């Protein structure tokens, strides 16, 4: 009963809940691509490198559509080259290849993303000296195009290799640490190294190393001479801490990238620290049997706990006339506990799938994407207990009657229960078939007390479905 009472009390506040429509991204935003050189040894093995894109000028709590085009420049003549989706804060659409050009797109926010992974394996006919220039261009929306270029060649192996992928866990608000590892896999010494670790400042515990820059994460420069075949680790671990009201099951994947000082492109992101030096120290423990060969590694942080939030889809019932142009705003409500933070945790970027009523024609849908008659809208801002997010979609009423539309939450959080609601544009005076007696949550103009009771009914249905999960 306490849970139900709390839910009913929060429901009474729905009329006061702020409704946040998705905002359009400014075209002044810039995407700057960076790609390390790739050196392949004759006969293999294959090499992996990440395309790094620094995005600037995207306003907080807005979405920006970013695209990168990779021109392989004839590298396919001596290597089998693949370009696949990388590690971005939001899902990257499958990269599409046409001949020597590959296009990748994703939804970006200001910071550093790794939208594409380039994998190259030398062909049996490849010989030392084979080389090609890889050109990359990037843009945000219809904004300025930024370009970069690097070389892929066959020759003596250079560059650095990162450690193994790792998984760490901690309860909300608790600290957790990990320590990046770097290795010189070549046969000659390397003078210095650079670590690039994009991480949101809200996750990074305070530190101030004077050889690191703090902005869209950490960029640390080391003067250590790395000997062939040796592994090195940081003198101090990286410490993370999530907000205390983070939803359990929230997860984020961090990507650390290592490069030599000569490979480094000048990213003067953020401000330098003022404290002690962060150093590289040789490792004395025995290495694993299989050593990674890529210059990057991933760390997945998962927030533990049992208290899952109650999340409810919100529909709309509007009274309209044929020919009206109106806005239908489906959405979702977080009844807590916990705050969803899609800017920190990609699996908090919940998707709301909306199918319009059969008697309307949809127009502008803001940042929602239309596919097979369904608008897919992504939560792109923090959503705390008792708050509602909505996604305005403009429609024109074309007929008296039509099948009701539906709003469905497509959950990505462990232990969550899917919620659905109806979306209706009821023409005044029209006689259309029987109306479902017990609909799912409906709000909007004309809903009144009946709409409120349907919201409560939907919530009780969700709570009933959740009960076995919460009692585990």
N, C-alpha and C positions, 0 to 999 in steps of 0.2 A: 503493500500500500504506500509506503513513503515514496517509492519510485514513481508510482502513478500520480500521487499528489503533486510531486515536483513537476511532472510533465504537464499536468493540467494547469498548474500555476504559470508555467512558461508559455503555455498556449494562449493564456489571456493577454500576454504581452505582445502577441503577434502584430497587433495594429501599431505598436511602437517600434517594431524591429526595423532597423535601417535596411533598405534595399539597395544593393550595389550593382548597377549594371556594368557589364564589361566595357572597358574603354578602348578606343582605337589607338594604335601605336603611332607616335610621331615619325614622319618620314625623315626628320633631321638625325635620327639615330644612325650610327655607323658600325659596321662589322669589319674588323681588321683581321685577315687570315695570317697564320704563321705555320710554316711546315719545315721540319728539320730535314737536312740532307739524308739520303738513304744510300748506304754502301753495301753491296751484295758481294759475298765471297763466291768465287767460281765453284759451281757444284752445290751451292747452298750453305747453310740452311736458309729458310725464308725469313724475311725481316718484316716487322710490324712498326708502323709509326702513326702517331695521331695528328690529325689536322687540328690545330688550336685556333680558335676564333675569339678575339676580344671584342665584346659588344659594349659600346658606349652610347649614352644619350637616350636610353629607354627610360621613361619616367617610372617611378615606383608604382606597383600595382597595375601595370598595363602589360599587354601582350604585344609582341612584335614578331612578324613573320620574317624569318631569315632564310637566305638561300646561299649555297656555295656551289661553284662549278669548278671541277678539277679537270684540267686538260693534261692527259698523260704524255703528250708530246712525242709519241713514237716509242715510249718505253716498252710497249708490247712486243717490239722486235727482238728484244733479248731477255725479257722477263714476263712471267705470268703475273699480272697486277690486278688485284681486286680492291674495290672501294666499297665498304659496308658502313652501316650506321654505327656511330661511335657512342660516346657517353655524354649526353647532354642533361641539363636539369629537367628538361621535358622530353617526351618521346620524339625521336627523329624518324621521319618517314623513311621508308625504304629508298635507298639511293638508286637512281635510275641511270643506266649507262647507255649511251649511243656512240658507238665507235670508240674513239679515244677520249670522249668527254663523259663526265659523271656529274649528275645534279643531285644534291642533297638539300632537304629543307626541314626546318624545325621552328618551334615557338621559343623565342629568346627573351631573356631579360638582361639587364646590364650585368657584366661580369665576364668570366671566361668559360667558354664551352669547348667540348671536344666532339663536334658533330660527326666526324668521319674517321674511320680506321682504314689505313692503307696497308695492304699486305702484298709483298713482292717476293717471288721465287725465281731465281735465275734459271733460264732454259739451259739444256745440255750444251747448246751451241754458244752460250755466252762466253766471252773472253774478257780479260782485263783490258780496260780502256773503253768498253761499251758504255755509253752515257746518253741521257736525255734530260731535257728540262721539263719539270712539272710546274705548270702555271695554275694558280688558284685565284679566283675572283669571288667576292662576297658582297652581299648587300642586304639592307633591311627594307622590306616593302619595296617602294619605288624610289628609294633614296640613292645616295652616292655609291658607286661601285668601287671597292678597294681591292687591290691586287697584290699578289706576292708570288715568288717563284723560288724553286730550289732544284737540286740535281739528284737524279737517281743514277747510280753508276755501278760498275763492276770493278772491284779492286780489293785492297787489303782492308780488313774489317777495322772500323774506327767507331767511336761512340761509347756510350754507357748503357748498362742494363740495370733495370730495377729489380727489386725483390719479388716475392710471391704475393699473390692476392690474399687478402685476409678479411675476416669478419669479426666485428666487435659488437658488444651489446652492453646496454646500460639502461637503468630506469630513468624516467624523465627527471631532469634537474641534477642528475649525478654525473660526475666526471668519469671519463674513460680515456685511455691513452693508447697510442700506437707509435711505432718507431720505423720510419722508412729505411730501406736498405738500398745501396747502390753497389754495382760491381763493374770493374774494368774487364771485359771479356776478350780484349785484344792481346797483342803481343808486344805492344809498346806502352810506356807510361803515358798518363794523361795529366796535364797540368790544370787542375781545378775542375769544379763541377758546379752546376746550377740546378736547384730543385724548384719546380713550379708546382704549387699545390693550391688549386682553386678551392676555397671553402668560404662559405658565408660567415661574416664576422659574428653573427648571432650564435654560431656553433663553436667558434674558436675561443678557447679560454685565453685570458690576457697573458701576453708575453711581449718582450721588447728587445729582441736580438738585433744588434746593430748591423749585422751583415744580412738582414732580411728586410724586405719591404712589405708593408701591410696595406692592402687595398681590397682587391677581389679575391683575397686569400693571402698566401705566403709566396714570395719569390726570394729564395736564399742563395747567396753566392759563397762558395767555399774555395779557399786557396790551396787546399790539400793536393799533394801529388799522389795520384792513384796508380798503384803498381799493377802490372799485368796479372790477371787472375785473382786479384784480391777483392774481398768484399769489405764494405765500410757501412757504418751506421751512425746515426746522429748521437751527439753527446747528451742530448736531452730529448725525451719523447714529445710528440705532438699531443696536446691535451684538448679534448673536445668536451662540451657540456651543452645539453639540449635544454630548452626552456622547461620550467617546472610543470607546465600544464600541457605538455606535448601528448598527443594521442598515442597510446600504446599500439605497436605495430608499424608506426611511422619509420621509414627507412630512407637513407640517402647513400649513394655510392660516390665516394671521393676518388679522384684520379690524380696520382702523383706522377710527374714527368721529370726525367733526368736528362740533362744535356751537358755537353762540354762548354767551357767558357767561349770557345771559338764558334760554337753552334748557336749560342744565345743570340736572340734578336732583342733589341733594346726595348724592353717593356718597363718603362718607369712608372709602374702602377703603384699608387699609394705612397706612403711615407716610410722612411727608414726608421728602424728602432733605435734606441739610445742606450741599451743595456749591454750585457755581456755578449761575447761571440757564441753563436751556435757552431759547433765544430763537427767534423767527420772523424771518426775513430775506426781503426782497423778492427775487424771482427776476428775473434779467436775460436769461436765455436765451429764445429764441422759443418760444412755446407750441406744442403739437401742433395739427394742423389740426382735429381733433375733440376737444373738451374734455368730460370727464365732467361729469355734472350731479348725481350722487348725493352725499350727505354721507358716504359710506364708500368704502373701497377695500380690496382684498385683496392680500396678499403671500404667495406660496406658496414655502416653503422645502423643498428636496429634498436628501437626503443622498446623496452620490455614493460610488462604490466598487464593487468586483467580488466581494467575499467574501460570498456569500449563506449564510444558516444552513441547516442540515439540520433540517427540522421533520417530525415523525412523528405520525400519529394513533395513539391508544392505545385499544384495545378491551378488553373484559372477557369472561371465561368463568367463569360461576359454576355450581357444582353445587347443585341446589335440589330441592325437593319441591313438588308441586302444592299451592297454598294458601299457600306461603311469601310473606312480605313482606320483600323485600330491597332493597338499594340497588345500582344499577349506576352506575359512575362512569367514563364515557368521558372522554377528554381528549386532550392533546397533549404532546409532549416537544420541547424545543428543544435540539438537540445542538450548537448554535453553528456558526460563531463569531457573536458579537454578542448583545445583549440586546434583547428586544422590550419596548417601553415604550408601551402603549396610552394611558396618560395624557398622553403628549407627542405621539404621532403616531397619528392616527385609523386609518391603514392598518396599524398594528400590532395593532389590535383584531380579531384573527383570529376567524373564525367557524368553529365546529365543528358540523356538522349530523349529528344522530343519529336513526336510525330504529330503534325498539325491536324486539326479537325478537317473532315472531308469537305466541308462547305466553304473553305477559305483558300486563298492563294497567298503563299508566303512571299514577302519581299525582303527588305534588309534585315539581316540577322546578327548584326554586329560582328563579334569575333567567333560566332558559332559556325561550324563547318557542315555543309549539307552533303549527304551521300545516301543514295537509294531512298530518298524521301524522308530521311531522318536528320534532324539537326543535332549535332553533337557539340555540347557546350562544356568548357572546362572551367572549374573553379580556379581562379588565379589570384586570390587575395586571402588574407587571414580571415577565418570564420570562427568566432568564439561561441560559447554557450548562449543560446537565445537569439543568435543572429541569423539573418536570412540573406542569401545571395540570389539574385534573379538575373535572367538573361532575356532582355526585351527583343521580341521578334515582331516586325511589322507585317500585318496581313490585310488583305482586302476580302470582304465577305462576298462570295460569288453565288451562293444558293441558299434556299430556305433551310435545307436539311443536309446532313452528312454524318458519317460515323464520327464519334468523339475522337479527339486526339488523346495521346498518352504521354506522360512524363515518367521516365524511369531513371533511377540512379544506378549507374553501372559501377558498383563498388570495387575498389582495389585495396581496401584495408582488410587485413586478416580478421575474421570473426564478425564481419559486418553482415547485415541482412539487407537485401535489396528492397527498395520501396518504390511504389508506383502511384501515380495520381492521374486524374482525368483532365483534359484540356478541352473546353467547350466554347463555341460561339453560337449562342442560342438566339435565333431570329424571333423577334417579338411577334406573337400571334401565330407563328407557324405550328403546324401539327405534324410532328415527326415521330415516330415510333415510341415505344415505351422507354422510359428513363430508368436506369438501374436504380433499385431502391437503396442499396448501400454502396455509394461510390467511395473512392479513395480520396485523400486530402484535396480539397478544392478551396481556393481563395480568389479574391478579385472582386470587381464591381458586381453588385447585386448578390453576392454570396450571403451576406448577413449572418444571422444566427445559425441558419441551416448549414452554411459553409463552414462556420466555426465548429459545429458538432461533427461534421464530416472530417475535419482536421483531427479532432480528438479521436474519432473512431479509427482513423488510419494509424494514429500514434499507438493506440492500444493494441492494434493488430501487430504493429512492429514490435512492441514490447513483449507481446505474447510469444512472438517468434524468437525473440532474443533470450527469453528466460532460461532455456536449457544451456545456452552458451555461458550466460553470466554465472550460473550455479555450478559450473564445472570445477 
